[in-house]
């Protein structure tokens, strides 16, 4: 379970980072999950920040799991 949480944390972190890079620079236009969600139209920065916060929560949850 720890590895699954870490994997999901990495995915959320990358998607949040890509979303912020796209919003502030215009690069990586086809990579972001947030840009493809219609209900976040005009709120992509908030969605990307939420993904970054989610990734830190997933990392914390993975760290609290017993190893082994």
Backbone as ProteinMPNN parsed JSONL, in Angstrom:
{"seq_chain_A": "XXXXXXXXXXXXXXXXXXXXXXXXXXXXXXXXXXXXXXXXXXXXXXXXXXXXXXXXXXXXXXXXXXXX", "coords_chain_A": {"N_chain_A": [[0.817, -1.193, 0.0], [1.995, 1.164, 0.674], [3.731, 1.703, -1.457], [1.903, 2.132, -3.51], [0.609, 4.484, -2.657], [2.807, 6.216, -2.719], [3.397, 6.149, -5.463], [1.025, 7.255, -6.558], [1.269, 9.758, -5.369], [3.54, 10.768, -6.649], [2.599, 10.921, -9.288], [0.5, 12.805, -8.963], [2.016, 14.989, -8.088], [3.67, 15.495, -10.328], [1.707, 16.097, -12.286], [0.511, 18.356, -11.155], [2.707, 20.097, -11.116], [3.302, 20.264, -13.867], [0.947, 21.454, -14.737], [1.122, 23.995, -13.516], [3.477, 24.974, -14.702], [2.621, 25.076, -17.347], [0.566, 27.003, -17.188], [1.926, 29.34, -16.407], [4.025, 29.642, -18.218], [3.341, 28.592, -20.691], [4.449, 26.366, -21.804], [4.636, 22.795, -22.385], [2.059, 21.966, -23.294], [0.415, 19.764, -24.014], [0.554, 17.959, -21.938], [-0.671, 18.143, -19.441], [-3.069, 17.129, -17.008], [-4.94, 18.752, -15.808], [-5.596, 20.766, -17.637], [-7.25, 19.476, -19.385], [-9.663, 19.087, -18.149], [-12.895, 20.125, -18.2], [-14.506, 21.388, -16.253], [-12.727, 22.839, -14.769], [-12.095, 25.023, -16.215], [-10.572, 28.061, -16.619], [-9.739, 28.017, -14.03], [-7.35, 26.707, -13.697], [-4.914, 27.064, -12.375], [-5.606, 26.877, -9.667], [-6.491, 24.232, -9.602], [-4.095, 22.909, -10.208], [-2.49, 23.61, -8.026], [-3.986, 22.386, -6.05], [-3.549, 19.714, -6.751], [-0.82, 19.532, -6.161], [-0.879, 19.897, -3.367], [-2.402, 17.652, -2.7], [-0.566, 15.696, -3.464], [1.457, 15.995, -1.52], [-0.006, 15.248, 0.723], [-0.512, 12.583, 0.093], [2.116, 11.594, 0.119], [2.684, 11.95, 2.845], [0.803, 10.211, 3.956], [1.766, 7.814, 2.94], [4.191, 7.695, 4.223], [3.395, 7.297, 6.821], [2.565, 4.708, 6.832], [3.245, 1.326, 7.766], [6.419, -0.077, 7.158], [7.351, -2.795, 5.08]], "CA_chain_A": [[0.0, 0.0, 0.0], [2.892, 2.309, 0.739], [4.228, 1.982, -2.804], [0.791, 2.678, -4.298], [0.455, 5.875, -2.238], [3.952, 6.967, -3.241], [3.22, 6.263, -6.906], [-0.021, 8.246, -6.79], [1.824, 11.042, -4.975], [4.432, 11.224, -7.722], [1.76, 11.302, -10.43], [-0.174, 14.065, -8.623], [3.029, 16.035, -8.05], [4.059, 15.813, -11.706], [0.595, 16.747, -12.976], [0.381, 19.707, -10.602], [3.837, 20.889, -11.608], [3.117, 20.513, -15.302], [-0.145, 22.42, -14.863], [1.62, 25.326, -13.179], [4.422, 25.383, -15.751], [1.841, 25.436, -18.536], [-0.175, 28.237, -16.958], [2.791, 30.508, -16.275], [4.966, 29.789, -19.324], [2.773, 28.129, -21.952], [5.118, 25.138, -22.242], [4.053, 21.502, -22.016], [0.618, 22.146, -23.472], [-0.327, 18.511, -24.137], [0.923, 17.034, -20.877], [-1.367, 18.329, -18.18], [-4.398, 16.602, -16.761], [-5.817, 19.845, -15.395], [-6.054, 21.511, -18.809], [-8.251, 18.683, -20.086], [-10.903, 19.015, -17.388], [-13.722, 21.278, -18.571], [-15.052, 22.109, -15.106], [-11.687, 23.696, -14.226], [-11.789, 26.053, -17.203], [-10.344, 29.343, -15.972], [-9.257, 27.794, -12.667], [-6.319, 25.693, -13.809], [-3.88, 27.273, -11.354], [-6.13, 26.314, -8.425], [-6.467, 22.778, -9.75], [-2.709, 22.448, -10.139], [-2.054, 23.744, -6.633], [-4.681, 21.328, -5.308], [-2.833, 18.462, -7.017], [0.424, 19.558, -5.391], [-1.239, 19.662, -1.965], [-2.782, 16.243, -2.634], [0.634, 14.862, -3.538], [2.113, 16.024, -0.217], [-0.833, 14.443, 1.625], [-0.262, 11.177, -0.241], [3.441, 11.259, 0.63], [2.582, 11.847, 4.293], [0.087, 8.975, 4.245], [2.668, 6.703, 2.63], [5.226, 7.678, 5.261], [2.81, 6.807, 8.076], [2.339, 3.266, 6.703], [4.341, 0.474, 8.249], [7.231, -0.627, 6.07], [7.487, -4.245, 5.114]], "C_chain_A": [[0.863, 1.259, 0.0], [3.387, 2.692, -0.658], [3.143, 2.569, -3.695], [0.588, 4.153, -3.955], [1.594, 6.742, -2.759], [3.83, 7.175, -4.742], [2.167, 7.314, -7.248], [0.44, 9.648, -6.409], [2.736, 11.615, -6.046], [3.625, 11.687, -8.927], [1.067, 12.646, -10.165], [0.815, 15.225, -8.605], [3.44, 16.466, -9.459], [2.944, 16.549, -12.44], [0.374, 18.168, -12.455], [1.491, 20.617, -11.085], [3.707, 21.234, -13.074], [2.012, 21.539, -15.524], [0.312, 23.835, -14.558], [2.601, 25.844, -14.221], [3.66, 25.823, -16.994], [1.131, 26.769, -18.343], [0.723, 29.47, -16.946], [3.736, 30.71, -17.456], [4.371, 29.412, -20.679], [3.436, 26.88, -22.497], [4.295, 23.927, -21.826], [2.535, 21.502, -22.168], [-0.149, 20.826, -23.528], [-0.135, 17.553, -22.984], [0.011, 17.067, -19.666], [-2.755, 17.726, -18.13], [-5.387, 17.733, -16.494], [-6.368, 20.602, -16.597], [-7.153, 20.759, -19.557], [-9.587, 18.596, -19.369], [-11.72, 20.282, -17.613], [-14.217, 22.064, -17.367], [-14.013, 22.99, -14.421], [-11.297, 24.821, -15.194], [-11.727, 27.426, -16.53], [-9.809, 29.232, -14.558], [-8.129, 26.755, -12.64], [-5.227, 25.835, -12.755], [-4.335, 26.656, -10.033], [-6.129, 24.788, -8.468], [-5.063, 22.21, -9.642], [-2.162, 22.535, -8.72], [-2.72, 22.673, -5.771], [-4.014, 19.979, -5.539], [-1.514, 18.409, -6.263], [0.161, 19.296, -3.915], [-1.637, 18.197, -1.76], [-1.555, 15.344, -2.657], [1.372, 14.841, -2.201], [1.321, 15.224, 0.81], [-0.633, 12.952, 1.355], [1.114, 10.728, 0.238], [3.417, 11.094, 2.142], [1.849, 10.559, 4.688], [0.968, 7.763, 3.978], [3.744, 6.581, 3.721], [4.69, 7.12, 6.57], [2.526, 5.311, 8.024], [3.538, 2.508, 7.252], [5.117, -0.055, 7.043], [7.298, -2.133, 6.231], [6.224, -4.889, 4.905]], "O_chain_A": [[0.508, 2.278, -0.593], [3.452, 3.874, -0.994], [3.43, 3.412, -4.546], [0.414, 4.981, -4.849], [1.371, 7.873, -3.191], [4.127, 8.259, -5.243], [2.382, 8.159, -8.117], [0.05, 10.623, -7.05], [2.704, 12.816, -6.318], [3.928, 12.722, -9.521], [1.048, 13.519, -11.032], [0.49, 16.323, -9.057], [3.543, 17.659, -9.744], [3.208, 17.525, -13.143], [0.083, 19.077, -13.232], [1.248, 21.775, -11.424], [3.971, 22.366, -13.479], [2.126, 22.397, -16.4], [-0.065, 24.774, -15.258], [2.562, 27.02, -14.584], [4.008, 26.824, -17.621], [1.105, 27.586, -19.264], [0.322, 30.532, -17.423], [4.205, 31.825, -17.682], [4.856, 29.872, -21.712], [3.034, 26.377, -23.546], [3.374, 24.032, -21.015], [1.815, 21.082, -21.262], [-1.305, 20.796, -23.106], [-0.622, 16.424, -23.046], [-0.061, 16.082, -18.931], [-3.517, 17.804, -19.093], [-6.541, 17.666, -16.915], [-7.518, 21.04, -16.564], [-7.915, 21.377, -20.299], [-10.552, 18.078, -19.931], [-11.289, 21.379, -17.26], [-14.339, 23.287, -17.444], [-14.371, 23.809, -13.575], [-10.28, 25.486, -15.0], [-12.708, 27.89, -15.947], [-9.461, 30.242, -13.946], [-7.981, 26.016, -11.667], [-4.676, 24.835, -12.294], [-3.552, 25.992, -9.353], [-5.802, 24.134, -7.478], [-4.862, 21.15, -9.05], [-1.453, 21.636, -8.267], [-2.093, 22.118, -4.868], [-3.923, 19.175, -4.61], [-1.127, 17.348, -5.775], [0.903, 18.549, -3.278], [-1.256, 17.578, -0.766], [-1.507, 14.339, -1.948], [1.863, 13.792, -1.784], [1.913, 14.584, 1.68], [-0.589, 12.151, 2.289], [1.265, 9.602, 0.714], [4.064, 10.19, 2.671], [2.236, 9.896, 5.65], [0.915, 6.785, 4.724], [4.145, 5.475, 4.084], [5.442, 6.534, 7.348], [2.27, 4.7, 9.061], [4.676, 2.977, 7.21], [4.525, -0.433, 6.032], [7.302, -2.67, 7.339], [6.15, -6.118, 4.902]]}, "name": "protein", "num_of_chains": 1, "seq": "XXXXXXXXXXXXXXXXXXXXXXXXXXXXXXXXXXXXXXXXXXXXXXXXXXXXXXXXXXXXXXXXXXXX"}
